[in-house]
Amino acid sequence: MSHIMVNVAWPYANGPRHIGHVAGFGVPSDVYARYERMKGNDVLMVSGTDEHGTPILVEADKEGISPQELANRYNRVIANDLCNLGLSYDLFTRTTTKNHERVVQEMFRQCLENGYIYKGTQKVAISPSTGRTLPDRYIEGECPICHAPGARGDQCDNCGNELDPDELINPVSKINGETPIFEETEHFFLDLPALAAANEAWLRTHEDWRTNVMNFSLGLFKEVKPRAITRDIDWGIPIPVPGWIDSPNKRLYVWFDAVIGYLSASIEWARRSGDPEAWRAWWNDPKTPGYYFMGKDNITFHSQIWPSEILAYNGQGSKGGEHGELGELNLPEQVVASEFMTMEGKKFSSSRGIVIYVKDILANYPVDAVRYYISVAGPESSDADFTWSEFVRHNNEELAASWGNLVNRVANLIHKNFGEIPPMVESEMTDQDRELLAEAERAFDEVGDLIENHHQKNALNTAMRLVGDINKYISATEPWKIKDNPERLGTVLHVAAQAVSDANHLLAPFLPHSAQKVWEALGGTGTFSPLPRIEEVTDLDDPSFRYPVITGDYELGKTVHPWRREDIVVGTPVAKPTPIFAKIPPEKVQEELDRFDEQLAARKQAEADRLAAEKAKLQEK
């Protein structure tokens, strides 16, 4: 058994997550974690809601509530959505815990002691009307590098370069359209240039990554500048330095603390498990690989920023140094970044109303239909477009007509003719029978290798090809016509049932909810495919703070079945089956498109009204 670390990008807690988000970080990470558990590896899968930074502060101000209240609301919404999607976290937590604060401050202190954090000054954007610091991402202008419009104050999505807001050409505030003013203030900086050589050398040992990820990551090192890790803000983690720790208006900034969440969540998991040091098996053992799943807009933070923080903590940059009490931390084994998913040809944007929220789609459609579509048509290595017509087609033609109908057909034939799994009689076996069983058994290695190497689309297509071949086998053998040879009929149905069972194992990482139903349709009992659950917990270091976490029980041999053939048991009762997948009425496509148009029009009107009101206020002043 090997230890495998699965680190999943932290959703920002300023609103519910949409399908574009979970297509990048959610379903791909869960498929991989489930597969590795079935292989017998000891997986630790962690994440949580990212809750600091000025965007939450700005949104809370709009609503007249505290940042913590806003974060509490969306932490719960997001946790429920991801749990309902079946994402099998060992721990999904949050960044406003005392445990996270303690770990972040330890990382900061050691990086500072090793000389990779220093004090300097930086221009920050200030709102002329409120006097408050503006979030980098809420400032837009022309990119100074590629000159694309709409570049943000932290990054240009067009060319991918990191930016500072004062570098933008003609910057304006997205909050109210003001032109910000820039003031020089004192901050702490992460010395990225002192870590660049070690960071790039590490990157070049992993050139088997996805081409898009590696090319983008190496491009980050063409020009490396120090980056401020503190902000003039009262919402965030206090800076653990005398003279700063008690400052009401200086905090560590969100991008510095959020990536440390992978480590702090692992430590929280260990503390809750009863063995506070258990996390070290995943973080201090150099043989333990860590896989990071995200959308491509997060590559910078996982191939440059987080590795730089780890190198700085370990004392492995150009200035040397030594690690702190957390030990020498492992660098990522792989950054598995997906491309963007659009919606009916338009870029997903909650603020612009171009969105399908996870909660809404799960309220109207089966969860595994959503997971299947994301897996088979998602943005694994190139941008992909979510369309309602394709979502319905994949569900109806592949899940309902091909896979679901196959399971029902086989289970019904067994129930009707035998009432239990019939024996396979060797003398009745044909080459066709043997070839199907051999193909099904070979598929474990084929599909497994594809998942292992993060080619999940091909893995799912390979598993579904087996489903197609089982359907062909049923059509060719025509068991409903075998009237006078019960041994041959039983053999055909046994072979078909075994192949269906094998296919169900292959599909379980992608379709965990329906995998349980298929298992039960063939007479299986107990848990076949474990699902996560929400638990209400108390902060380990603050008894007054309670919050929900996602967790679950994933143990091979108890709740997790192995990644190999499990022989079906002769004599197992098989009841009359019920449909596992239902077809979605084709008219749903137009209903969804009409609903989207109505919501988009309403959102545009609301935004126009808001901007008009803001403009009127500015004119009054």
C-alpha positions as CSV (number, residue, x, y, z in Angstrom):
1,M,0.0,0.0,0.0
2,S,1.3,3.5,-0.9
3,H,0.2,6.9,0.5
4,I,-1.3,9.2,-2.1
5,M,-2.1,12.9,-1.5
6,V,-5.0,14.4,-3.4
7,N,-5.1,18.1,-3.0
8,V,-8.2,19.8,-4.5
9,A,-8.4,23.6,-5.3
10,W,-10.1,25.6,-2.6
11,P,-13.4,27.2,-3.8
12,Y,-13.7,30.9,-2.8
13,A,-16.5,31.4,-0.3
14,N,-18.1,34.5,-1.9
15,G,-20.9,32.6,-3.7
16,P,-22.1,29.2,-4.7
17,R,-20.0,27.1,-7.1
18,H,-21.1,26.5,-10.7
19,I,-20.5,23.7,-13.1
20,G,-17.4,25.3,-14.7
21,H,-15.8,25.2,-11.3
22,V,-16.4,21.6,-10.4
23,A,-15.5,20.5,-14.0
24,G,-12.0,21.8,-13.2
25,F,-11.3,20.8,-9.6
26,G,-14.1,18.6,-8.4
27,V,-15.1,15.6,-10.4
28,P,-11.5,14.9,-11.9
29,S,-10.0,14.8,-8.4
30,D,-12.7,12.5,-7.1
31,V,-12.4,10.1,-9.9
32,Y,-8.7,9.9,-9.3
33,A,-9.1,9.5,-5.5
34,R,-11.7,6.8,-5.8
35,Y,-9.6,4.8,-8.3
36,E,-6.5,5.0,-6.1
37,R,-8.5,3.8,-3.1
38,M,-9.9,0.8,-5.1
39,K,-6.2,0.0,-6.0
40,G,-5.6,-0.3,-2.3
41,N,-3.6,2.9,-1.8
42,D,-4.1,5.1,1.3
43,V,-5.5,8.3,-0.1
44,L,-5.8,11.5,1.8
45,M,-8.0,13.9,-0.1
46,V,-8.4,17.4,1.4
47,S,-9.7,20.9,0.6
48,G,-12.0,23.5,2.0
49,T,-13.5,26.9,1.5
50,D,-11.1,29.8,0.9
51,E,-12.5,32.6,3.1
52,H,-10.0,35.5,3.4
53,G,-9.3,38.5,1.2
54,T,-11.0,41.7,0.1
55,P,-13.6,40.2,-2.3
56,I,-15.4,38.7,0.7
57,L,-15.0,41.9,2.6
58,V,-16.5,43.9,-0.3
59,E,-19.4,41.5,-0.7
60,A,-20.1,41.5,3.0
61,D,-20.1,45.3,3.0
62,K,-22.7,45.3,0.2
63,E,-25.0,43.1,2.3
64,G,-24.4,44.9,5.6
65,I,-23.1,41.8,7.3
66,S,-19.7,40.7,8.7
67,P,-17.2,38.9,6.5
68,Q,-17.4,35.9,8.8
69,E,-21.2,35.8,8.4
70,L,-20.8,35.8,4.6
71,A,-18.1,33.1,4.7
72,N,-20.3,31.0,7.1
73,R,-23.2,31.1,4.6
74,Y,-21.2,30.1,1.6
75,N,-19.0,27.6,3.4
76,R,-22.2,25.7,4.1
77,V,-23.7,26.1,0.6
78,I,-20.5,25.0,-1.0
79,A,-19.9,22.0,1.4
80,N,-23.5,20.8,0.7
81,D,-23.1,21.1,-3.1
82,L,-19.8,19.3,-3.2
83,C,-21.1,16.6,-0.8
84,N,-24.2,16.1,-3.0
85,L,-21.9,15.8,-6.0
86,G,-20.3,12.8,-4.3
87,L,-16.8,14.2,-3.9
88,S,-15.1,11.9,-1.4
89,Y,-13.1,14.2,0.7
90,D,-11.4,12.8,3.8
91,L,-11.7,16.4,5.1
92,F,-13.2,19.4,3.5
93,T,-12.8,22.3,5.9
94,R,-12.2,26.0,5.8
95,T,-9.5,28.7,6.2
96,T,-11.1,30.6,9.1
97,T,-10.1,27.9,11.7
98,K,-7.6,28.5,14.4
99,N,-5.7,25.4,13.2
100,H,-5.2,27.0,9.7
101,E,-4.1,30.3,11.3
102,R,-1.5,28.5,13.4
103,V,-0.1,26.6,10.5
104,V,0.0,29.6,8.2
105,Q,1.8,31.7,10.8
106,E,4.4,28.9,11.3
107,M,5.0,28.8,7.6
108,F,5.4,32.6,7.6
109,R,7.8,32.7,10.5
110,Q,10.2,30.0,9.1
111,C,10.2,31.6,5.6
112,L,11.0,34.9,7.3
113,E,13.8,33.3,9.4
114,N,15.3,31.7,6.3
115,G,15.4,35.1,4.6
116,Y,12.8,34.5,1.9
117,I,10.3,37.1,3.3
118,Y,11.4,40.7,3.6
119,K,9.9,44.1,4.3
120,G,9.3,46.6,1.5
121,T,6.8,49.1,0.1
122,Q,4.2,48.7,-2.6
123,K,1.6,50.9,-4.3
124,V,-1.9,49.8,-3.3
125,A,-5.2,50.8,-4.9
126,I,-7.5,52.9,-2.8
127,S,-11.1,53.8,-3.5
128,P,-11.4,57.6,-3.6
129,S,-15.0,57.5,-2.3
130,T,-14.5,55.1,0.7
131,G,-10.8,55.4,1.4
132,R,-10.5,51.6,1.6
133,T,-8.1,49.3,-0.2
134,L,-9.6,47.8,-3.4
135,P,-9.1,44.1,-4.2
136,D,-6.6,43.5,-7.0
137,R,-9.1,41.3,-8.9
138,Y,-11.7,44.1,-8.7
139,I,-9.6,46.4,-10.7
140,E,-9.7,46.1,-14.5
141,G,-7.8,47.8,-17.3
142,E,-5.7,47.2,-20.3
143,C,-2.9,44.6,-19.9
144,P,0.5,46.3,-20.1
145,I,2.0,43.2,-21.7
146,C,-0.4,41.9,-24.3
147,H,-2.7,45.0,-24.3
148,A,-5.9,42.9,-24.0
149,P,-8.8,44.8,-22.4
150,G,-10.4,43.5,-19.2
151,A,-7.2,42.4,-17.5
152,R,-7.5,42.2,-13.7
153,G,-5.2,43.7,-11.1
154,D,-3.8,40.3,-10.2
155,Q,-3.6,38.5,-13.5
156,C,-4.4,38.9,-17.2
157,D,-6.5,35.9,-18.4
158,N,-5.5,36.6,-22.0
159,C,-1.7,36.1,-21.6
160,G,-1.7,34.5,-18.2
161,N,0.9,37.0,-16.7
162,E,0.7,38.0,-13.1
163,L,0.1,41.7,-12.6
164,D,0.0,44.4,-10.0
165,P,-3.0,46.8,-10.2
166,D,-0.9,49.9,-10.7
167,E,0.6,48.3,-13.8
168,L,-2.8,48.3,-15.6
169,I,-3.4,50.9,-18.3
170,N,-6.5,53.0,-17.6
171,P,-7.5,51.1,-14.4
172,V,-11.0,51.3,-13.1
173,S,-12.8,49.8,-10.1
174,K,-15.3,47.0,-11.0
175,I,-17.2,47.9,-7.9
176,N,-18.4,51.3,-8.9
177,G,-16.4,52.4,-12.0
178,E,-14.1,54.8,-10.1
179,T,-10.5,55.4,-11.1
180,P,-8.5,54.2,-8.1
181,I,-5.7,56.2,-6.5
182,F,-2.5,54.5,-5.6
183,E,-0.6,55.0,-2.3
184,E,2.7,53.6,-1.1
185,T,2.5,51.4,2.0
186,E,4.8,49.0,3.8
187,H,4.3,45.3,3.3
188,F,6.1,41.9,3.5
189,F,7.2,40.3,0.3
190,L,7.9,36.7,-0.8
191,D,11.3,36.8,-2.5
192,L,10.3,34.7,-5.5
193,P,13.6,35.5,-7.4
194,A,15.6,33.9,-4.6
195,L,13.5,30.7,-5.1
196,A,13.2,30.8,-8.8
197,A,16.2,28.6,-9.7
198,A,15.2,25.8,-7.3
199,N,11.5,26.1,-8.4
200,E,12.4,25.9,-12.1
201,A,14.8,23.0,-11.5
202,W,12.1,21.1,-9.7
203,L,9.6,21.8,-12.5
204,R,12.0,20.4,-15.1
205,T,12.1,17.1,-13.3
206,H,8.3,16.8,-14.1
207,E,8.1,17.3,-17.8
208,D,5.6,14.4,-18.1
209,W,2.9,16.9,-16.9
210,R,0.1,17.9,-19.3
211,T,1.7,20.0,-22.0
212,N,-0.5,23.1,-21.3
213,V,0.4,23.1,-17.6
214,M,4.2,22.6,-18.2
215,N,4.5,25.2,-20.9
216,F,2.5,27.8,-18.9
217,S,4.5,27.0,-15.7
218,L,7.9,27.4,-17.3
219,G,6.7,30.6,-18.9
220,L,6.3,32.1,-15.4
221,F,10.1,32.0,-14.9
222,K,10.9,34.3,-17.9
223,E,10.6,37.2,-15.5
224,V,10.2,36.7,-11.7
225,K,9.5,39.5,-9.3
226,P,9.0,39.6,-5.5
227,R,5.3,39.5,-4.5
228,A,3.7,41.2,-1.6
229,I,2.1,38.7,0.8
230,T,0.3,41.3,3.1
231,R,-2.4,43.8,2.5
232,D,-3.9,46.9,4.2
233,I,-7.0,45.0,5.3
234,D,-8.7,44.0,8.5
235,W,-9.9,40.6,7.3
236,G,-7.4,37.8,7.2
237,I,-4.7,36.1,9.3
238,P,-2.7,38.4,11.6
239,I,1.0,38.8,10.7
240,P,3.1,37.1,13.3
241,V,5.7,39.8,13.7
242,P,6.1,42.2,16.7
243,G,4.5,45.6,15.8
244,W,2.4,43.9,13.2
245,I,0.6,41.1,15.0
246,D,-1.8,43.5,16.8
247,S,-2.3,45.9,13.8
248,P,-6.0,46.2,13.0
249,N,-5.4,47.0,9.4
250,K,-2.6,44.7,8.2
251,R,-3.1,41.0,7.4
252,L,-1.5,38.2,5.4
253,Y,-3.1,38.2,2.0
254,V,-5.4,35.5,0.8
255,W,-3.3,34.0,-1.9
256,F,-0.4,33.4,0.5
257,D,-2.6,31.6,3.1
258,A,-5.0,29.7,0.9
259,V,-2.5,27.3,-0.6
260,I,-1.2,26.5,2.8
261,G,-4.7,25.1,3.4
262,Y,-3.6,21.8,1.9
263,L,-1.2,21.3,4.7
264,S,-3.4,22.8,7.5
265,A,-6.4,20.6,6.4
266,S,-4.1,17.5,6.5
267,I,-3.1,18.5,10.0
268,E,-6.7,19.1,11.1
269,W,-7.7,15.7,9.6
270,A,-4.9,14.0,11.7
271,R,-5.9,15.8,14.9
272,R,-9.5,14.8,14.4
273,S,-8.5,11.2,13.6
274,G,-6.9,10.8,17.1
275,D,-3.3,10.7,15.8
276,P,-2.1,14.3,15.5
277,E,1.1,13.2,13.7
278,A,-0.6,11.1,11.0
279,W,-0.4,13.8,8.4
280,R,3.4,13.5,8.3
281,A,3.1,10.2,6.2
282,W,1.7,12.3,3.4
283,W,3.9,15.5,3.8
284,N,7.3,14.4,5.1
285,D,7.8,11.1,3.3
286,P,9.5,11.9,0.0
287,K,8.1,8.7,-1.5
288,T,4.5,10.0,-1.1
289,P,3.3,11.8,-4.2
290,G,0.9,14.8,-4.0
291,Y,-1.5,15.5,-6.9
292,Y,-3.1,18.9,-7.2
293,F,-6.4,19.4,-9.1
294,M,-7.6,22.7,-10.4
295,G,-8.7,24.9,-13.3
296,K,-6.0,26.5,-15.4
297,D,-6.5,29.9,-13.8
298,N,-4.9,28.4,-10.7
299,I,-1.7,27.0,-12.2
300,T,0.4,30.0,-11.1
301,F,-0.4,29.4,-7.5
302,H,0.4,25.7,-7.7
303,S,3.5,25.5,-9.9
304,Q,5.1,28.7,-8.7
305,I,3.7,30.3,-5.5
306,W,3.0,27.2,-3.4
307,P,6.3,25.4,-4.4
308,S,8.1,28.6,-3.6
309,E,6.5,28.8,-0.2
310,I,7.5,25.1,0.4
311,L,11.1,25.7,-0.8
312,A,11.3,28.8,1.4
313,Y,10.1,26.9,4.4
314,N,12.4,24.0,3.8
315,G,15.4,26.4,3.3
316,Q,16.0,25.1,-0.2
317,G,16.3,28.4,-2.2
318,S,19.5,30.4,-3.0
319,K,19.7,31.7,0.6
320,G,19.8,28.3,2.2
321,G,18.1,27.8,5.6
322,E,16.5,25.0,7.4
323,H,13.0,23.7,7.9
324,G,10.8,24.4,10.9
325,E,8.7,22.2,13.2
326,L,6.6,20.9,10.3
327,G,9.6,19.1,8.9
328,E,10.8,19.1,5.3
329,L,7.6,19.3,3.2
330,N,7.0,17.5,-0.1
331,L,6.8,19.5,-3.3
332,P,3.9,18.6,-5.6
333,E,4.2,15.5,-7.7
334,Q,1.9,16.8,-10.4
335,V,-0.3,19.8,-11.1
336,V,-3.3,18.5,-12.9
337,A,-5.0,21.5,-14.4
338,S,-8.1,21.4,-16.6
339,E,-8.9,24.1,-19.2
340,F,-12.0,26.3,-19.1
341,M,-15.6,25.1,-19.6
342,T,-17.9,27.6,-21.3
343,M,-21.7,27.5,-21.4
344,E,-23.5,27.5,-24.7
345,G,-20.4,29.3,-26.2
346,K,-20.1,31.9,-23.4
347,K,-17.6,32.0,-20.6
348,F,-19.1,31.1,-17.2
349,S,-19.5,34.2,-15.0
350,S,-21.6,34.4,-11.9
351,S,-21.4,38.2,-12.0
352,R,-22.7,38.3,-15.6
353,G,-25.4,35.7,-15.0
354,I,-23.8,33.2,-17.4
355,V,-23.9,30.3,-14.9
356,I,-25.3,26.9,-14.0
357,Y,-25.0,26.5,-10.2
358,V,-24.3,23.0,-8.9
359,K,-27.2,23.2,-6.6
360,D,-29.6,24.0,-9.4
361,I,-28.5,21.3,-11.8
362,L,-28.5,18.6,-9.0
363,A,-32.0,19.7,-8.0
364,N,-33.3,18.8,-11.5
365,Y,-31.1,16.1,-12.9
366,P,-29.4,12.9,-11.6
367,V,-26.0,13.5,-10.0
368,D,-24.3,10.8,-12.0
369,A,-25.6,12.3,-15.3
370,V,-23.8,15.5,-14.3
371,R,-20.6,13.6,-13.3
372,Y,-20.7,11.6,-16.5
373,Y,-21.1,14.7,-18.7
374,I,-18.3,16.5,-16.9
375,S,-16.1,13.4,-17.3
376,V,-16.8,12.6,-20.9
377,A,-17.1,16.1,-22.3
378,G,-15.3,18.3,-19.8
379,P,-12.2,20.6,-20.3
380,E,-9.6,18.0,-19.5
381,S,-6.9,19.2,-22.0
382,S,-8.7,21.8,-24.0
383,D,-11.6,24.2,-23.5
384,A,-15.0,22.6,-23.6
385,D,-18.5,23.9,-24.0
386,F,-21.4,22.8,-21.8
387,T,-24.6,22.6,-23.9
388,W,-27.9,21.4,-22.7
389,S,-28.5,19.4,-25.9
390,E,-25.2,17.5,-25.5
391,F,-25.9,16.9,-21.8
392,V,-29.3,15.4,-22.6
393,R,-27.9,13.3,-25.5
394,H,-25.1,11.8,-23.4
395,N,-27.5,10.9,-20.7
396,N,-30.2,9.4,-23.0
397,E,-28.0,7.6,-25.5
398,E,-25.1,6.4,-23.3
399,L,-26.2,6.2,-19.6
400,A,-29.9,5.4,-20.1
401,A,-30.0,3.5,-23.4
402,S,-26.7,1.8,-23.3
403,W,-25.5,1.2,-19.7
404,G,-28.7,1.5,-17.7
405,N,-30.7,-0.6,-20.2
406,L,-28.0,-3.3,-20.2
407,V,-28.0,-3.7,-16.5
408,N,-31.8,-3.9,-16.4
409,R,-31.9,-6.3,-19.3
410,V,-29.4,-8.7,-17.7
411,A,-30.9,-8.5,-14.2
412,N,-34.4,-9.0,-15.5
413,L,-33.4,-12.1,-17.6
414,I,-31.7,-13.6,-14.6
415,H,-34.7,-12.8,-12.3
416,K,-37.2,-14.1,-14.8
417,N,-35.4,-17.4,-15.7
418,F,-33.6,-18.3,-12.5
419,G,-34.3,-15.8,-9.7
420,E,-30.6,-16.0,-8.7
421,I,-27.1,-15.9,-10.3
422,P,-27.0,-19.1,-12.4
423,P,-23.8,-21.3,-12.7
424,M,-21.4,-21.1,-15.6
425,V,-21.1,-24.5,-17.1
426,E,-17.7,-25.1,-18.6
427,S,-19.0,-27.5,-21.3
428,E,-21.4,-24.8,-22.5
429,M,-18.7,-22.2,-22.8
430,T,-17.9,-20.8,-26.3
431,D,-15.0,-18.7,-27.6
432,Q,-17.4,-15.7,-27.7
433,D,-18.1,-16.2,-24.0
434,R,-14.4,-16.5,-23.1
435,E,-13.4,-13.5,-25.2
436,L,-15.9,-11.2,-23.5
437,L,-14.7,-12.2,-20.1
438,A,-11.1,-11.8,-21.2
439,E,-11.8,-8.3,-22.6
440,A,-13.5,-7.3,-19.4
441,E,-10.6,-8.4,-17.3
442,R,-8.1,-6.6,-19.6
443,A,-10.0,-3.4,-19.2
444,F,-8.9,-3.1,-15.6
445,D,-5.3,-2.4,-16.7
446,E,-6.3,-0.3,-19.7
447,V,-8.8,2.0,-17.8
448,G,-6.6,2.0,-14.7
449,D,-3.5,3.2,-16.6
450,L,-5.5,6.0,-18.3
451,I,-6.8,7.3,-14.9
452,E,-3.4,6.9,-13.4
453,N,-2.0,9.2,-16.1
454,H,-4.9,11.7,-15.9
455,H,-6.5,10.8,-19.2
456,Q,-10.0,10.4,-17.7
457,K,-11.9,11.0,-20.9
458,N,-10.2,8.1,-22.6
459,A,-10.6,6.0,-19.5
460,L,-14.3,6.6,-19.4
461,N,-14.6,6.0,-23.2
462,T,-12.7,2.7,-22.8
463,A,-15.0,1.5,-20.0
464,M,-18.1,2.5,-22.1
465,R,-16.6,0.6,-25.1
466,L,-16.8,-2.5,-22.9
467,V,-20.5,-1.7,-22.2
468,G,-21.1,-1.6,-25.9
469,D,-19.4,-4.9,-26.4
470,I,-21.5,-6.5,-23.7
471,N,-24.6,-5.2,-25.4
472,K,-23.4,-6.7,-28.7
473,Y,-22.8,-10.0,-26.8
474,I,-26.4,-10.0,-25.6
475,S,-27.7,-9.2,-29.0
476,A,-25.6,-12.0,-30.6
477,T,-26.4,-14.7,-28.1
478,E,-30.1,-13.9,-27.8
479,P,-30.7,-15.5,-24.4
480,W,-34.4,-14.8,-24.6
481,K,-34.5,-17.4,-27.5
482,I,-32.7,-20.1,-25.5
483,K,-35.7,-22.3,-24.5
484,D,-34.5,-25.8,-24.3
485,N,-31.0,-25.6,-22.8
486,P,-31.0,-24.1,-19.3
487,E,-27.3,-24.8,-18.8
488,R,-26.5,-22.7,-21.9
489,L,-28.9,-20.0,-20.9
490,G,-27.4,-19.9,-17.4
491,T,-23.9,-19.8,-18.8
492,V,-24.8,-16.8,-21.1
493,L,-26.4,-14.9,-18.3
494,H,-23.6,-15.7,-15.9
495,V,-21.0,-14.4,-18.4
496,A,-23.2,-11.3,-19.1
497,A,-23.6,-10.6,-15.4
498,Q,-19.9,-11.0,-14.7
499,A,-19.0,-8.6,-17.5
500,V,-21.6,-6.1,-16.2
501,S,-20.1,-6.5,-12.7
502,D,-16.6,-5.8,-14.2
503,A,-17.9,-2.8,-16.1
504,N,-19.5,-1.5,-12.9
505,H,-16.2,-1.6,-11.1
506,L,-14.6,0.3,-14.0
507,L,-17.3,3.0,-13.9
508,A,-17.5,3.3,-10.1
509,P,-15.0,6.2,-9.8
510,F,-17.0,8.2,-12.4
511,L,-20.5,7.1,-11.3
512,P,-20.5,6.3,-7.6
513,H,-24.2,6.8,-6.9
514,S,-25.4,4.5,-9.7
515,A,-22.5,2.0,-9.1
516,Q,-24.2,1.2,-5.8
517,K,-27.5,0.6,-7.6
518,V,-25.9,-1.7,-10.2
519,W,-24.2,-3.7,-7.5
520,E,-27.6,-4.1,-5.7
521,A,-29.4,-5.0,-9.0
522,L,-27.1,-8.0,-9.3
523,G,-27.8,-9.1,-5.8
524,G,-25.0,-7.3,-4.0
525,T,-25.4,-6.2,-0.4
526,G,-23.6,-3.7,1.8
527,T,-21.7,-0.6,0.5
528,F,-20.1,-0.9,-2.9
529,S,-19.4,2.7,-3.6
530,P,-19.0,4.9,-0.5
531,L,-20.4,8.4,-0.5
532,P,-19.3,11.4,1.6
533,R,-21.3,13.0,4.4
534,I,-21.6,16.3,6.2
535,E,-20.6,16.5,9.8
536,E,-21.0,19.4,12.2
537,V,-17.8,19.9,14.1
538,T,-16.3,22.3,16.7
539,D,-13.1,24.2,16.0
540,L,-10.3,22.2,17.6
541,D,-8.9,25.4,19.2
542,D,-12.0,27.6,19.6
543,P,-15.0,25.9,21.3
544,S,-17.3,28.8,20.2
545,F,-16.8,28.2,16.5
546,R,-18.8,25.4,14.8
547,Y,-18.9,24.5,11.1
548,P,-19.7,21.7,8.7
549,V,-17.0,19.5,7.2
550,I,-17.2,16.9,4.4
551,T,-15.8,13.5,5.4
552,G,-16.5,9.8,4.8
553,D,-15.4,6.2,5.4
554,Y,-13.3,4.8,2.6
555,E,-11.7,1.5,3.5
556,L,-10.8,-1.2,1.1
557,G,-12.6,-4.4,1.9
558,K,-15.2,-2.7,4.0
559,T,-16.7,0.2,2.0
560,V,-14.4,0.2,-1.0
561,H,-14.3,-2.7,-3.5
562,P,-11.0,-3.6,-5.2
563,W,-9.9,-2.5,-8.7
564,R,-10.1,-6.0,-10.1
565,R,-12.6,-8.7,-11.0
566,E,-14.7,-9.9,-8.2
567,D,-16.3,-13.2,-9.2
568,I,-20.1,-13.0,-8.9
569,V,-21.5,-15.7,-6.6
570,V,-23.7,-18.4,-7.9
571,G,-27.0,-18.6,-6.0
572,T,-27.1,-14.9,-5.1
573,P,-30.8,-13.8,-5.3
574,V,-31.6,-11.3,-8.1
575,A,-34.8,-9.3,-7.7
576,K,-36.8,-7.7,-10.4
577,P,-34.8,-4.6,-11.3
578,T,-36.0,-1.0,-11.4
579,P,-34.5,1.5,-13.9
580,I,-31.1,2.9,-12.9
581,F,-31.1,5.8,-15.4
582,A,-34.1,7.6,-16.8
583,K,-34.1,9.5,-20.1
584,I,-34.4,13.3,-19.9
585,P,-37.3,14.6,-22.0
586,P,-35.8,16.4,-25.1
587,E,-38.0,19.4,-24.5
588,K,-35.9,20.1,-21.4
589,V,-33.2,21.6,-23.6
590,Q,-35.4,24.5,-24.7
591,E,-36.8,24.9,-21.2
592,E,-33.3,25.4,-19.9
593,L,-32.2,27.8,-22.7
594,D,-35.4,29.9,-22.1
595,R,-34.7,29.9,-18.3
596,F,-31.2,31.0,-18.9
597,D,-32.3,33.9,-21.2
598,E,-34.8,35.1,-18.6
599,Q,-32.2,35.0,-15.8
600,L,-29.6,36.7,-17.8
601,A,-31.9,39.5,-18.8
602,A,-32.9,40.0,-15.1
603,R,-29.3,40.0,-14.0
604,K,-28.3,42.5,-16.7
605,Q,-31.1,44.8,-15.6
606,A,-30.2,44.5,-11.9
607,E,-26.6,45.3,-12.7
608,A,-27.5,48.3,-14.8
609,D,-29.7,49.6,-11.9
610,R,-26.9,49.0,-9.4
611,L,-24.4,51.0,-11.5
612,A,-26.8,53.8,-12.0
613,A,-27.4,54.0,-8.3
614,E,-23.6,54.0,-7.6
615,K,-23.2,56.8,-10.2
616,A,-25.9,58.8,-8.7
617,K,-24.3,58.6,-5.3
618,L,-20.9,59.7,-6.7
619,Q,-22.6,62.7,-8.4
620,E,-24.3,63.7,-5.1
621,K,-20.9,63.7,-3.4
